[in-house]
């Protein structure tokens, strides 16, 4: 029975930008980090023609398509659209498992027992039409007898696709596909399988289990063999537990100053602690992630005797982990995470009340007072105007930032329900120009 549906909004971030910015419709749009070390989060289908894809360095994307619109992203707008789509998914079934803002599994069988291919197709067709009517966006949908098949099906004919896989046709569909199609088969595992002659899912399905276990380990080997044979017993889980909470930052230039890195680490620990507290969680394992100048990545972890959500305790342990990492040649990314999560437990009061020990770099002894930093560390500098940011001008109304620099900011005044707007340039400190909330999309204008 094709009772599991997978939904995936097409080029989601870029599609929202094109919806809200008429001048970008039908043109290449790239959303992600716009700085020198940024990476692409989402590329519109017009941009993908040039070879641009997610996780690609933005600098490379600019070389491939210098005329694309490179936008920093508006997560308030994306979250609002996601909320509407997930609400529609919950109208189909109480069992909805969100994977991200733009992707989720839905257990149709929970509400429609005995669902056949025709009925599943009708449900999915109505859902896609409802998403288009409420958000103005397209969604690709796959329906199958399991999460695995539904996920693969939704990717087959993107964008704006609907693929329902009858159980009797599942093996014929999967068999000729590359093993890299299986979710969870990354570059390393894929290369191992290909070198072993297991290039297709059909070849993997016929492989010897003992050989796969020797190659990949028991858990991974047996799981991939089951997937290749179309066996996926994983249920759709309405609430997905967070495995970890983390924060990280990529720097514009490589950093070597330990005091600078320690202060940034402290700020990240504050953010992680705030997220833990908001979720009512605490964790026992503190991890520091360091990506060095040569792109090598180190992870250092420490498991505590008790769970914590204390910013001070997280920062203290993360700082000690960082102290054991050589940063002399430069750090390009730094991150802090807490895992081993459980429901909130009382913070270790002793750790919260005692001052943080500060390590003296020369003697290695603990000082009673923090050493004075050679440079002040106030709050981070306020960000400038970001490309794609929503703004409001006292005279010209609502618009978005097309670019900024050299003391100027260029704004295009348009919205989701206007014609292509005019461009005007202002001083970047113009008192008449202010940040604004995302524009409201009205489905009645479709």
C-alpha positions as semicolon CSV with decimal commas, in nm:
position;residue;x (nm);y (nm);z (nm)
1;X;0,000;0,000;0,000
2;X;0,148;0,341;-0,098
3;X;0,077;0,497;0,242
4;X;0,378;0,728;0,298
5;X;0,406;1,067;0,131
6;X;0,721;1,277;0,105
7;X;0,685;1,647;0,025
8;X;0,969;1,872;-0,090
9;X;0,916;2,238;-0,181
10;X;1,100;2,315;-0,503
11;X;1,413;2,535;-0,468
12;X;1,241;2,664;-0,157
13;X;1,438;2,969;-0,042
14;X;1,496;3,089;-0,398
15;X;1,132;3,028;-0,490
16;X;1,011;3,247;-0,201
17;X;1,248;3,522;-0,317
18;X;1,118;3,501;-0,673
19;X;0,759;3,503;-0,549
20;X;0,812;3,819;-0,343
21;X;1,041;3,998;-0,590
22;X;0,883;4,026;-0,938
23;X;1,208;4,146;-1,096
24;X;1,371;3,809;-1,014
25;X;1,108;3,580;-1,164
26;X;1,253;3,361;-1,436
27;X;1,607;3,471;-1,351
28;X;1,892;3,293;-1,169
29;X;1,871;3,347;-0,793
30;X;2,116;3,217;-0,533
31;X;2,042;3,229;-0,159
32;X;2,313;3,177;0,100
33;X;2,624;3,337;0,239
34;X;2,712;3,638;0,026
35;X;3,056;3,704;0,178
36;X;3,389;3,575;0,056
37;X;3,351;3,250;0,249
38;X;2,979;3,201;0,210
39;X;2,820;2,887;0,071
40;X;2,509;2,838;-0,139
41;X;2,200;2,730;0,052
42;X;1,954;2,717;-0,240
43;X;1,978;2,795;-0,609
44;X;1,680;2,855;-0,835
45;X;1,639;2,621;-1,130
46;X;1,752;2,903;-1,359
47;X;2,079;2,916;-1,161
48;X;2,121;2,538;-1,160
49;X;2,154;2,547;-1,537
50;X;2,495;2,709;-1,479
51;X;2,604;2,425;-1,251
52;X;2,531;2,601;-0,922
53;X;2,417;2,376;-0,638
54;X;2,371;2,378;-0,263
55;X;2,682;2,370;-0,041
56;X;2,893;2,517;-0,323
57;X;3,117;2,809;-0,220
58;X;2,947;3,133;-0,320
59;X;3,272;3,257;-0,475
60;X;3,263;2,965;-0,719
61;X;2,893;3,024;-0,790
62;X;2,971;3,386;-0,878
63;X;3,231;3,270;-1,129
64;X;2,982;3,030;-1,288
65;X;2,702;3,287;-1,306
66;X;2,813;3,642;-1,225
67;X;2,478;3,789;-1,329
68;X;2,266;3,592;-1,081
69;X;2,100;3,765;-0,787
70;X;2,294;3,669;-0,471
71;X;2,073;3,713;-0,164
72;X;2,147;3,664;0,206
73;X;1,814;3,500;0,288
74;X;1,504;3,598;0,490
75;X;1,431;3,320;0,737
76;X;1,125;3,490;0,883
77;X;0,964;3,470;0,539
78;X;1,069;3,108;0,490
79;X;0,939;3,002;0,831
80;X;0,601;3,162;0,760
81;X;0,564;2,978;0,429
82;X;0,677;2,653;0,593
83;X;0,412;2,695;0,864
84;X;0,137;2,714;0,600
85;X;0,264;2,405;0,418
86;X;0,298;2,199;0,736
87;X;-0,053;2,306;0,842
88;X;-0,183;2,167;0,512
89;X;0,011;1,846;0,570
90;X;-0,148;1,810;0,914
91;X;-0,490;1,834;0,748
92;X;-0,401;1,509;0,569
93;X;-0,276;1,320;0,874
94;X;-0,180;1,376;1,238
95;X;0,147;1,196;1,166
96;X;0,370;1,455;0,998
97;X;0,747;1,430;1,040
98;X;0,919;1,755;0,936
99;X;1,277;1,710;0,819
100;X;1,343;2,079;0,753
101;X;1,148;2,393;0,666
102;X;1,074;2,261;0,317
103;X;1,057;1,885;0,358
104;X;0,846;1,634;0,551
105;X;0,703;1,282;0,558
106;X;0,328;1,230;0,599
107;X;0,169;0,900;0,704
108;X;-0,141;0,882;0,484
109;X;-0,222;0,528;0,595
110;X;-0,296;0,656;0,946
111;X;-0,612;0,823;0,811
112;X;-0,672;0,629;0,487
113;X;-0,638;0,256;0,559
114;X;-0,634;0,042;0,249
115;X;-0,514;0,332;0,032
116;X;-0,464;0,228;-0,332
117;X;-0,267;0,402;-0,606
118;X;-0,564;0,597;-0,743
119;X;-0,668;0,724;-0,399
120;X;-0,308;0,815;-0,306
121;X;-0,272;1,005;-0,633
122;X;-0,591;1,199;-0,565
123;X;-0,483;1,292;-0,211
124;X;-0,140;1,408;-0,329
125;X;-0,288;1,601;-0,622
126;X;-0,524;1,791;-0,393
127;X;-0,240;1,864;-0,151
128;X;-0,017;2,009;-0,423
129;X;-0,301;2,228;-0,545
130;X;-0,366;2,350;-0,189
131;X;0,002;2,441;-0,141
132;X;0,002;2,636;-0,467
133;X;-0,319;2,816;-0,374
134;X;-0,204;2,916;-0,026
135;X;0,164;2,997;-0,088
136;X;0,208;3,051;-0,460
137;X;0,481;2,785;-0,464
138;X;0,517;2,441;-0,619
139;X;0,590;2,125;-0,422
140;X;0,717;1,790;-0,546
141;X;0,553;1,488;-0,390
142;X;0,645;1,121;-0,384
143;X;0,421;0,847;-0,245
144;X;0,529;0,490;-0,173
145;X;0,504;0,201;0,067
146;X;0,794;0,335;0,279
147;X;0,990;0,648;0,363
148;X;1,273;0,533;0,139
149;X;1,058;0,491;-0,170
150;X;0,858;0,809;-0,108
151;X;1,177;1,015;-0,070
152;X;1,333;0,876;-0,386
153;X;1,007;0,920;-0,579
154;X;0,975;1,290;-0,490
155;X;1,317;1,357;-0,647
156;X;1,253;1,178;-0,976
157;X;1,080;1,450;-1,179
158;X;1,143;1,774;-0,994
159;X;1,027;2,046;-1,004
160;X;0,650;2,043;-0,956
161;X;0,630;1,663;-0,967
162;X;0,397;1,393;-0,844
163;X;0,519;1,032;-0,849
164;X;0,323;0,749;-0,687
165;X;0,504;0,414;-0,679
166;X;0,283;0,104;-0,665
167;X;0,439;-0,161;-0,437
168;X;0,448;-0,409;-0,727
169;X;0,667;-0,170;-0,930
170;X;0,904;-0,075;-0,649
171;X;1,181;-0,323;-0,733
172;X;1,179;-0,233;-1,103
173;X;1,205;0,136;-1,016
174;X;1,491;0,105;-0,767
175;X;1,704;-0,165;-0,931
176;X;1,873;0,041;-1,211
177;X;1,934;0,347;-0,991
178;X;2,278;0,441;-0,864
179;X;2,356;0,331;-0,508
180;X;2,419;0,701;-0,436
181;X;2,043;0,752;-0,471
182;X;1,985;0,582;-0,135
183;X;1,954;0,845;0,139
184;X;2,250;0,821;0,372
185;X;2,496;0,700;0,108
186;X;2,752;0,978;0,104
187;X;3,066;1,025;-0,103
188;X;3,284;0,790;0,101
189;X;3,033;0,502;0,122
190;X;2,934;0,551;-0,241
191;X;3,296;0,527;-0,356
192;X;3,349;0,208;-0,153
193;X;3,044;0,043;-0,303
194;X;3,135;0,145;-0,658
195;X;3,492;0,016;-0,617
196;X;3,342;-0,314;-0,500
197;X;3,138;-0,333;-0,821
198;X;2,809;-0,240;-0,654
199;X;2,713;0,051;-0,874
200;X;2,335;0,009;-0,877
201;X;2,071;-0,055;-0,614
202;X;1,994;-0,385;-0,787
203;X;2,356;-0,496;-0,757
204;X;2,359;-0,395;-0,392
205;X;2,037;-0,587;-0,328
206;X;2,202;-0,902;-0,464
207;X;2,521;-0,857;-0,259
208;X;2,633;-1,088;0,019
209;X;2,539;-0,951;0,359
210;X;2,856;-1,074;0,527
211;X;3,069;-0,893;0,268
212;X;2,878;-0,569;0,321
213;X;2,920;-0,598;0,697
214;X;3,296;-0,643;0,655
215;X;3,306;-0,343;0,423
216;X;3,077;-0,099;0,607
217;X;3,022;-0,236;0,956
218;X;2,725;-0,431;1,087
219;X;2,476;-0,146;1,140
220;X;2,546;0,038;0,815
221;X;2,593;-0,270;0,602
222;X;2,272;-0,445;0,707
223;X;2,069;-0,122;0,685
224;X;2,185;-0,046;0,330
225;X;2,116;-0,401;0,217
226;X;1,761;-0,376;0,355
227;X;1,709;-0,041;0,178
228;X;1,836;-0,184;-0,150
229;X;1,581;-0,463;-0,118
230;X;1,305;-0,210;-0,055
231;X;1,273;-0,290;0,315
232;X;1,231;0,022;0,528
233;X;1,033;-0,030;0,849
234;X;1,093;0,322;0,983
235;X;0,764;0,478;1,093
236;X;0,665;0,839;1,035
237;X;0,737;1,004;1,370
238;X;0,534;1,316;1,445
239;X;0,789;1,462;1,689
240;X;1,155;1,428;1,604
241;X;1,385;1,458;1,902
242;X;1,679;1,691;1,862
243;X;2,009;1,501;1,884
244;X;2,218;1,809;1,951
245;X;2,208;2,187;1,974
246;X;2,494;2,383;1,825
247;X;2,613;2,716;1,692
248;X;2,902;2,794;1,462
249;X;3,059;3,086;1,280
250;X;3,271;3,112;0,965
251;X;3,520;3,398;0,977
252;X;3,600;3,645;0,699
253;X;3,972;3,594;0,768
254;X;4,156;3,313;0,946
255;X;4,185;3,383;1,319
256;X;4,489;3,298;1,534
257;X;4,432;3,514;1,846
258;X;4,325;3,276;2,124
259;X;4,156;3,554;2,320
260;X;3,948;3,648;2,017
261;X;3,855;3,284;1,958
262;X;3,772;3,235;2,327
263;X;3,537;3,534;2,326
264;X;3,361;3,414;2,013
265;X;3,333;3,070;2,173
266;X;3,170;3,227;2,479
267;X;2,911;3,405;2,265
268;X;2,830;3,082;2,083
269;X;2,791;2,906;2,417
270;X;2,540;3,176;2,517
271;X;2,338;3,107;2,201
272;X;2,346;2,730;2,254
273;X;2,238;2,769;2,618
274;X;1,950;2,997;2,518
275;X;1,827;2,740;2,263
276;X;1,853;2,460;2,518
277;X;1,656;2,661;2,773
278;X;1,387;2,748;2,518
279;X;1,348;2,380;2,428
280;X;1,353;2,269;2,792
281;X;1,660;2,053;2,730
282;X;2,002;1,997;2,881
283;X;2,293;1,784;2,765
284;X;2,597;1,600;2,894
285;X;2,842;1,618;2,603
286;X;3,008;1,945;2,498
287;X;3,175;1,950;2,156
288;X;3,402;2,205;1,990
289;X;3,436;2,207;1,610
290;X;3,741;2,373;1,455
291;X;3,796;2,407;1,080
292;X;4,151;2,513;1,014
293;X;4,313;2,718;0,741
294;X;4,362;2,408;0,522
295;X;3,992;2,304;0,554
296;X;4,078;2,013;0,785
297;X;3,814;1,982;1,057
298;X;3,872;1,877;1,416
299;X;3,606;1,783;1,670
300;X;3,686;1,765;2,041
301;X;3,425;1,641;2,290
302;X;3,389;1,606;2,666
303;X;3,113;1,419;2,849
304;X;3,021;1,574;3,183
305;X;2,913;1,397;3,500
306;X;2,576;1,574;3,483
307;X;2,354;1,731;3,218
308;X;2,370;2,108;3,184
309;X;2,218;2,401;3,001
310;X;2,439;2,657;3,172
311;X;2,606;2,900;2,932
312;X;2,893;2,943;3,176
313;X;2,955;2,571;3,211
314;X;2,928;2,510;2,838
315;X;3,171;2,794;2,767
316;X;3,416;2,677;3,033
317;X;3,433;2,321;2,901
318;X;3,440;2,434;2,538
319;X;3,724;2,671;2,622
320;X;3,929;2,392;2,776
321;X;3,870;2,177;2,466
322;X;3,977;2,461;2,238
323;X;4,292;2,510;2,445
324;X;4,410;2,169;2,329
325;X;4,383;2,259;1,959
326;X;4,668;2,418;1,766
327;X;4,535;2,740;1,613
328;X;4,868;2,897;1,519
329;X;4,811;2,862;1,144
330;X;4,459;3,002;1,154
331;X;4,099;2,902;1,216
332;X;3,832;2,966;0,951
333;X;3,531;2,816;1,137
334;X;3,454;2,763;1,504
335;X;3,153;2,590;1,656
336;X;3,014;2,475;1,991
337;X;2,757;2,202;2,043
338;X;2,584;2,012;2,320
339;X;2,456;1,657;2,269
340;X;2,334;1,369;2,483
341;X;2,015;1,569;2,534
342;X;1,746;1,504;2,792
343;X;1,461;1,695;2,945
344;X;1,571;1,995;3,148
345;X;1,748;1,913;3,470
346;X;1,852;2,146;3,746
347;X;2,170;2,331;3,659
348;X;2,477;2,246;3,864
349;X;2,457;2,541;4,101
350;X;2,821;2,518;4,197
351;X;2,929;2,549;3,835
352;X;2,689;2,838;3,786
353;X;2,802;3,034;4,091
354;X;3,177;2,984;4,077
355;X;3,379;3,222;3,856
356;X;3,529;3,079;3,543
357;X;3,898;2,994;3,586
358;X;4,111;3,172;3,328
359;X;4,422;2,997;3,205
360;X;4,744;3,201;3,212
361;X;4,915;3,134;2,879
362;X;5,267;3,158;3,027
363;X;5,243;2,974;3,360
364;X;4,942;2,750;3,299
365;X;4,801;2,840;3,644
366;X;4,452;2,964;3,722
367;X;4,416;3,334;3,793
368;X;4,158;3,473;4,033
369;X;4,056;3,751;3,796
370;X;4,018;3,736;3,419
371;X;4,313;3,877;3,231
372;X;4,240;4,207;3,062
373;X;4,206;4,164;2,690
374;X;4,425;4,381;2,466
375;X;4,114;4,475;2,272
376;X;3,760;4,535;2,401
377;X;3,492;4,279;2,324
378;X;3,161;4,455;2,320
379;X;2,855;4,325;2,140
380;X;2,908;4,227;1,775
381;X;2,894;4,515;1,532
382;X;2,549;4,580;1,388
383;X;2,512;4,422;1,044
384;X;2,486;4,641;0,738
385;X;2,220;4,622;0,472
386;X;2,195;4,265;0,344
387;X;2,112;4,183;-0,018
388;X;1,750;4,074;-0,037
389;X;1,657;4,233;0,297
390;X;1,305;4,379;0,329
391;X;1,297;4,753;0,390
392;X;1,050;5,038;0,415
393;X;1,110;5,395;0,297
394;X;0,908;5,682;0,440
395;X;0,836;5,820;0,091
396;X;0,863;5,528;-0,151
397;X;0,716;5,247;0,060
398;X;0,817;4,882;0,074
399;X;1,108;4,733;-0,115
400;X;1,419;4,520;-0,083
401;X;1,791;4,579;-0,078
402;X;1,950;4,509;-0,413
403;X;2,302;4,600;-0,302
404;X;2,508;4,821;-0,075
405;X;2,860;4,955;-0,033
406;X;3,070;5,269;-0,033
407;X;2,820;5,438;0,196
408;X;2,525;5,373;-0,037
409;X;2,236;5,130;-0,046
410;X;2,031;5,048;-0,357
411;X;1,667;4,950;-0,312
412;X;1,414;4,814;-0,558
413;X;1,060;4,908;-0,460
414;X;0,831;4,617;-0,539
415;X;0,643;4,336;-0,371
416;X;0,476;4,002;-0,443
417;X;0,169;4,168;-0,595
418;X;0,324;4,465;-0,780
419;X;0,479;4,505;-1,122
420;X;0,859;4,508;-1,147
421;X;0,963;4,804;-0,933
422;X;1,192;5,102;-0,976
423;X;1,540;5,125;-0,830
424;X;1,662;5,411;-0,610
425;X;1,989;5,466;-0,426
426;X;2,023;5,628;-0,082
427;X;2,290;5,700;0,174
428;X;2,325;5,390;0,391
429;X;2,237;5,600;0,697
430;X;1,931;5,762;0,541
431;X;1,688;5,811;0,833
432;X;1,390;5,754;0,602
433;X;1,500;5,396;0,528
434;X;1,442;5,120;0,784
435;X;1,437;4,739;0,799
436;X;1,089;4,588;0,757
437;X;0,903;4,263;0,807
438;X;0,855;4,034;0,503
439;X;0,569;4,140;0,275
440;X;0,236;3,964;0,319
441;X;0,150;3,724;0,040
442;X;-0,220;3,724;-0,050
443;X;-0,339;3,407;-0,227
444;X;-0,632;3,600;-0,371
445;X;-0,388;3,770;-0,609
446;X;-0,288;3,441;-0,775
